[in-house]
């Protein structure tokens, strides 16, 4: 499983690097997914690479099989607190919207400060 996870992460990293070098036209994970699909097709034809393909497929299958487990706690929490959501739904929604906007503003501000401190390298 470690080999499979390593392969998945290496292809995602390669996709991110390629995406960055292409000017972010296509998201890195999409490029990485396409690259691993091609690699898996090629691995089926090569006896030496076949084990890597089997490891990546087994890891992907295990991750997808257990993906629902990640969503169960959130779903249970919502169902257990439906009365709170009913009573305070507007306040919760407003809090989520305001905190999201504030997070975006602080993130942009932090980026601009860091860019100014490090120098952009371009005169705009």
C-alpha positions in Angstrom: 0.0 0.0 0.0 2.9 2.4 0.7 4.2 1.9 -2.9 0.7 2.6 -4.3 0.3 5.8 -2.2 3.8 6.9 -3.2 3.0 6.4 -6.9 -0.3 8.3 -6.6 1.5 11.2 -4.8 4.4 11.2 -7.3 2.0 11.5 -10.2 0.0 14.2 -8.5 3.3 16.1 -7.9 4.4 15.6 -11.5 1.0 16.9 -12.6 1.3 20.0 -10.3 4.8 20.7 -11.7 3.5 20.4 -15.3 0.5 22.5 -14.6 2.6 25.2 -13.1 5.0 25.2 -16.1 2.0 25.4 -18.5 0.6 28.5 -16.7 -2.1 26.6 -14.8 -4.3 26.0 -17.8 -5.3 22.6 -16.5 -5.3 21.7 -12.8 -2.3 19.6 -11.6 -4.4 16.7 -10.2 -6.1 16.3 -13.5 -2.8 16.2 -15.4 -1.5 13.7 -12.8 -4.5 11.5 -13.2 -4.1 11.5 -17.0 -0.4 10.7 -16.6 -1.1 7.8 -14.2 -3.8 6.4 -16.5 -1.3 6.4 -19.4 1.3 4.8 -17.1 -1.1 2.1 -16.0 -1.9 1.2 -19.6 1.8 1.0 -20.4 2.5 -1.0 -17.2 0.1 -3.7 -18.3 2.3 -4.3 -21.4 5.6 -4.5 -19.4 6.1 -7.4 -17.0 8.7 -5.3 -15.0 6.2 -2.5 -14.4 3.1 -4.6 -13.9 3.7 -4.8 -10.1 3.6 -1.1 -9.8 0.4 -0.9 -11.7 -1.2 -3.6 -9.5 0.0 -1.7 -6.4 -1.5 1.6 -7.6 -4.8 0.0 -8.5 -5.1 -1.9 -5.2 -4.4 1.3 -3.2 -6.9 3.3 -5.3 -9.5 0.7 -4.8 -8.9 0.7 -1.1 -9.1 4.5 -0.9 -12.3 4.6 -3.0 -13.9 1.7 -1.0 -13.4 3.5 2.3 -14.2 7.1 1.0 -17.7 7.0 2.5 -16.2 6.6 6.0 -14.8 10.1 5.7 -18.3 11.5 5.2 -20.2 9.5 7.9 -19.1 11.7 10.9 -20.3 14.9 9.2 -23.6 13.3 8.2 -24.2 11.9 11.7 -23.4 15.3 13.2 -25.9 17.0 11.0 -28.7 14.5 11.7 -28.0 14.5 15.4 -28.3 18.3 15.5 -31.2 19.0 13.1 -33.0 20.9 15.9 -30.1 23.3 16.2 -29.9 23.7 12.4 -33.6 24.4 12.3 -33.5 26.9 15.2 -30.2 28.6 14.3 -29.9 27.9 10.6 -29.8 31.6 9.5 -27.1 32.5 12.1 -25.1 29.4 11.1 -25.4 30.3 7.4 -24.4 33.9 8.0 -21.4 32.8 10.1 -20.2 30.5 7.4 -20.6 33.2 4.7 -18.8 35.9 6.8 -16.0 33.6 7.9 -15.4 32.4 4.3 -15.2 36.0 3.0 -12.9 37.0 5.9 -10.7 34.0 5.2 -10.4 35.0 1.5 -9.7 38.6 2.3 -7.0 37.7 4.9 -5.5 35.2 2.4 -5.3 37.7 -0.4 -3.9 40.4 2.0 -1.2 37.9 3.3 -0.3 37.0 -0.3 0.1 40.6 -1.3 2.2 41.4 1.8 4.4 38.4 1.1 4.7 39.3 -2.6 5.7 42.9 -1.7 8.3 41.6 0.9 9.8 39.1 -1.4 9.5 41.2 -4.6 7.5 40.1 -7.5 10.3 40.1 -10.0 8.0 42.0 -12.4 7.3 45.6 -12.7 3.6 45.9 -13.2 
